Amino acid sequence: MEDKQISLPYDRLSIVLAFITLSMGFIYLIPVAGNVPTGNFFGFMLNLQIDVYTLLIGFLTLLSLAGTIWVLQAYPTTQGEKQAFWQLLPQCILPVMSVFVFSFALRGMERNNVWWVVYAMGSVLFGIILAAEFYAQEISTVQHPLTTIGLIGLSHALFLILAVVAKTIPLRIYVIFPLVFLASGFTALRTIYLRLRGGWRFEYALAVALMSAQTAIGLHYFFLNPVQYGLLLTGALYVLISLACGFIQRLNKSDLILEPALMLGLTLLIILIFA
């Protein structure tokens, strides 16, 4: 590609942000459903709630996916051809995840002034992530390392928010496991790609997702407040991703353990502060 300044498609970005922001605002207006249907599955009582909130979150997820693809397709390619939507799906992981996480958080929050603060944060963060993903499409030739670092940091921040909200509501085990599995899997898949400058390692992302989900179940039975739970789970996710990248790069033992050990120590230190 020629060395020229690439600018954001502000017209597309503003339209997508307007639709996402307006749709997320409807969560405040819809009243909470009253009765939750209960089912029995081999002796286990399952509280299955499929209400307007659930449908709205699903609609927001699909809307953010379509809007993200539309914005990313404005990126000028070498051949000048529009990229197919399936080629852009990896870059859609974090923008779509941000909308899902904040919609999930807003669903469980009390309707007060704090709700509007979180709502504004979610809208702004979605725009920032979408803009960063626009510039990071050609990761092999990206000239802004801060973009990559920012995306990795934001992906873990989103996972932290999701973990804290899941512990605050709280959710049942059969909901936490698939929720953490999917969130950690997508986070690992995108983070490994960014850290290694290309290459989708689905097998490592799957392994990280399984271990993260199992860790979430184990931590669920400890007497931890939501912040401690989220920090421990996010720290564990970072450690697992770091080890996966180390194994892929075939680092020696000292280099392989150094980063995960530092992150684990930092996580425990922060948890002691919130104890």
N, C-alpha and C positions, 0 to 999 in steps of 0.2 A: 504494500500500500504506500502511496505517496506520503511524504512527510508533511502533513498539513494539519491545521488546527481543526479538530472535530468538536462541534458544539452539540449540546443537548437539543432534542426536538421539543422545545418548550411548549409548542402548541399541543402536541400529543400528551406530553407529561401533565399539563394543566388540566386537560379533559379527564384523564384517568384519575388524577388526584381528586378532582371534583366529584366524580361518581363514587369513588371509594369512601371519601369523607362523608358524603351525604348518606350512603348506604349504612355505614357504621353508626351514624347518628340515630338511625331508626331503632337501634338496640335500646336506647334510653326510653323511647316512646312506647314500646310494646310491653304490656304487663307480664309479670312472671306467671307461668302456668301453675295451677293449684295442685291437682292430684297427679301423682306419678304412678303409672301402671307398674305392677309388680308381677314377675313371672318366676316359675320354678324350673330350674334346669339341673336334673340329677341331684335334687336335694338342696341346691344352692338358690337362695332367693336373689333374684336380679331385679334391680330397679331400673327399668328402661324408660328413658325420657326422650321422646321425640316430639318437640313442640315447635312453635314459630321461631324460637331462638335458634334451634338446631338447623332448621331450614334456612334461616337468614345467614348463619355462619357458612353453610354450604354454598349459598348464593354469592356471598362475599369472596369466598375462596375461588370460585369459578370466574367471577368478575375480575379479581386481581390477576388471575392467570391470563385471561384474554387481554387485559389492559397492558400487562407486562410484555407480552409477546408483541403487541402492536407498537409499543415504544421501542423495543429492542430491534424491531425490523427496520427502523429508521437509520440504523448504523450503516455507514457506507462501506461496502465490501470491495475487495480487489476487483472482482469481475463486474461490479455494479448490479448484481442480481439480488433480488430479495430472498432472504434465507427462509427455508421452510420452518413451520412452527415447531416440528419435532427437534430441529437442530438447536432451538433456543430453550428447550425445556430445562436443561441444567442451569441456565442463568435465571430461571424463574423460581428456583427453590427458595432462596432467601426472601425475595419480595412477597411471594405467596405465603410463606411461613410467617412473616411479620404481620400480615393482615389476619391470619388465623389465630396467632398467639394473642394479639391485642383484642380481637373480637371475643375470644375465649375468656380473656381477663375481664373485659367489660361486662360480659354476661353475668359473672359471679359477683360483681361489685355493687355496693349500695349506691343508689341514685342520689349523689350529693355533688359538692364542688370538686372533690377529688376525682370523681368519675370524668368530669370534663377535662381535667388536667391530663389524665391518662389517655383520654380520647384524642386530645391535641398531640400528645407525644407519639401516639401510634400513627397518626396521619403524617406527621413530619418525618418520622423514622422510615415509613414506607417510601416516601419521596426520596430520602437520602440513599436508601439501599437501592432503589430502582435506578437512580442516577449513577451510583457507583458501579452497578452491574452493566450499565450501558457502556461505560468506559473500559470495563474489564472483559469485554467479549473476546478479544484476541489476546488471551492471557500470555501467549508465547512472545508477544511483541509489546506488552504493556510497559509504558514508560513511567508509570506512577505507582511505585511500590506502596505508598500510603493507601492507595485504593484497595490493594489486596489485604493489607494489614487491617484496614477498617472493616472490610467485609468479614474477615475471620473473627474479629472482635464482636461485631454486631450479631453474627450467627450464634456465638456463645451467650451473648446478652439476651437474645430472644429465648434461647433454651432455658436460661436462668429464670426469666419471667414466667415461662410456662411451668417450670418445676415448682416455683413458689406459689403460683395460683392453684396448681393441682393439689398442693398440700393444704392450702388455705380453705378451699371450698368445703370439705375435702372430697376426693373422689374414691370410688371403690377400686380394689386391686385389679379387677377385670377391665377397668377403664384406664387405669394408670399404665398398665403394661403395654397395650398397643399404642397409647399416646406417646409414651417415652420412647418406645421402639421406633416409631415413625420419625419423631422429631430428632432423635439422636442419629438415626440412620441418614436422614437428609443432611443434617449438619456435618456429619463425618464425611459424607460423599463430596459435598461442596468444599469443605475445608481441605481435605486431602488433595483435591484437584488444584486448589489455589496454592497450597504450599509446595506442591511438586511441579507447578507450572504446566499442568496438563496431564491427562491420563485419568480415566475413570476406573477406580479400583473398587468394584462393587463387592467383591468378596471381603475386603477389609472393612468396608462400611457396614456390611451385614454382621460381621463379627463384633464390631463396636456397638451396633444397635442391640444385639442380643445381650452383651455383657452390661450395657447401660440399663436396659430394661430389668435385668435381674438385680442389678444394684439398687434400682429404684424400689423394687419390691422389698429387698432386705432392709433398706433405710426406712421404709414406711412403718416398720414395727418398732423403731427406736423413738425415744421421747425427744424429738427434735422439733423446734419451731419451724415455720415455713421458710424463713431466711436461711437457717442452718441446713435444712433439707435441700434447698435449691443450690446453695453453695457447694455442699458435698457432692451432689449429683453432677453439677456442672464441672467441678474440679475433676471428678472421675472421668467424665467425658473427654475433657482436655487431655488428661493423662493417656487415655486409651488411643486417642487420635495421634498424639505425639509418638507413642510406641509404634503405632501402625506405620506412620511415615518413616520412623527409624528403621523398621524391618524392611520396608520397601527400598530404602536407600542403602541398606546393608551397612549400617553404622556399627562401629565397634561397641563393646559393652559400656565403656565409660561414657561415650557420647550418647548412647542410646538411653541411659538411665538419668543423665544429668538434667535435662529439661523436665521430664516427668517428676523427678524428685523435688526440684525447685518449686514447681507448681503445686505439688502435694503439700509441701511445707507452707507455702503461702496461703493455700486454702485453709489449712488447719489453724494458722495464725489469725486469719480473718474470722473464722468460726469462733475462736476463743474471745475475740472482741465482742461478738454478738451473743455470747453465752449469758 
